[in-house]
Amino acid sequence: MSSHLERLKLRTVVLDGIRAFFSGRGYLAVETPLRIPAPALELHIDAPPSGSAYLRTSPELYLKRLLGMGAAKVFELGPCFRAGERGARHLPEFTMLEWYCVQAGYRDLMIETEELLAALWALAGNCAAFRPAVIAPTPPWPRWTVRETFLRLAGWDPVAQYDADRFDLDLVQKVEPQLPRDRPIILMDYPVEAAALARCRPGPPAVAERWELYMGGLELANAYGELTDAAEQRQRFETCARARAALGKAVYPLDEAFLAALTTGLPPCAGIAMGVDRLLMLLTGVERIDDVRAFVP
Amino acid sequence: MYEVSDLRKGLKIEINGQPYEVTEFDFMKPGKGQAIYTCRIKHMVNGSTMVKTYRQVDRIDIPQLSNKECAYSYQDGELFVFMDEYFEQVNLTKDFLGDRRHFLSEDMRVEILFHNNVAVDITLPTFVEKEIIFTEPGARGNTATNVTKPAQVAGGYEIQVPLFLNQGDIVKIDTRTGKYADRVSKK
């Protein structure tokens, strides 16, 4: 195993590489607030309270507001927080990369992600700590639909009839362990019930324009063709608020500034969030997320 | 009831009235989905293991466990007899004790863990001292630190000891591992 300092050196190279990649493509580098009054409402993502506000779980809503203000491409690289998440691949404080692009579809982001990882692999290849867990992210990566993948590996079709409990359990126990480990896999077109902030496509079958990137057994990134319809977004937030209340979880206020930006009009866009620490786990071949960070308190 | 967030390595839980100990524990969370907690658990009496998966909403039974201080009394065939402070007898089998039976001595204070009044575990003093009753003489000049040889201690139990130890030496044995820990005195 490489030394801790060698891995931190590789981390430096990769973070610099990410910034250079997006700057070179005309992306605006931004730092949106970490401490926010209204985190995005999601059933299973909890924001740690911070005084009368919360620590952000993602910069998503602010980045989309920048698109509404006329920015064509934005990216942010920085810390995000998730209450109660701790395991070999989870930290309550981690580093997230998110980028958004107008007039792009969720398929365009697949190609850009392939190009980003190819560039980062090449940079990291010069580092002493480079011990890649997968062979190489040579594009194009296989694109598997959630429907066909579940039919093959779990024996049922969650797009035809969704069952949240069964979906989560089978994803962890049946699907993820059987995904190929030697190359990246894109799992795409989620059930509309698992759309989160993705827009839905009528079909048939109706699916959410969402994909996730799996590499070496790790879930690395989550992408959407973004939902830009203000009324539907408000309704999804309200449904989620009721579901959180029913589970006894904190219900955050709605981000009215974000909803107002959608009402004013957001161009069609796509966006993606990538766990940078997990990417570094893949590049250095370590099993514990703690091993790629300088400190874990 | 325990909540899933209480789960950790070493936690003792109850499933269908049976006591288990968590031996491995992992937290997983698919995409936007709910957290899944995967545990390997070990039956506290028969030692069988299995994998158990919990979701955030699940609750887990807390086993009714109690510790009792007892003193070892005597062996009766396959049974080892202990007495609690009220001279209430507790019988444990040879299989239950495993290698630990070799470290018992009369009046030794032990802690017996009960689940619903059934003994499920026993804790001996961490170290016991035993005399080596037989071992081959160590080869002179061999100073490599990792080299060991078999030695039989009083009661018939066999351990691996460093080469410099001889018959009649007293050694300290770690009862948790059943292994040689230290030399106490030289013959």
Chai-1 contact restraints between the chains, C-beta under 6 A:
chainA,res_idxA,chainB,res_idxB,connection_type,confidence,min_distance_angstrom,max_distance_angstrom,comment,restraint_id
A,H44,B,G33,contact,1.0,0.0,6.0,A-B,restraint_1
A,H44,B,Q34,contact,1.0,0.0,6.0,A-B,restraint_2
A,G87,B,D26,contact,1.0,0.0,6.0,A-B,restraint_3
A,G87,B,F27,contact,1.0,0.0,6.0,A-B,restraint_4
A,H90,B,F27,contact,1.0,0.0,6.0,A-B,restraint_5
A,D168,B,P30,contact,1.0,0.0,6.0,A-B,restraint_6
A,D168,B,G33,contact,1.0,0.0,6.0,A-B,restraint_7
A,D168,B,Q34,contact,1.0,0.0,6.0,A-B,restraint_8
A,L171,B,P30,contact,1.0,0.0,6.0,A-B,restraint_9
A,V172,B,M28,contact,1.0,0.0,6.0,A-B,restraint_10
A,V172,B,P30,contact,1.0,0.0,6.0,A-B,restraint_11
A,V172,B,I36,contact,1.0,0.0,6.0,A-B,restraint_12
A,A196,B,K32,contact,1.0,0.0,6.0,A-B,restraint_13
A,E212,B,G31,contact,1.0,0.0,6.0,A-B,restraint_14
A,N222,B,G31,contact,1.0,0.0,6.0,A-B,restraint_15
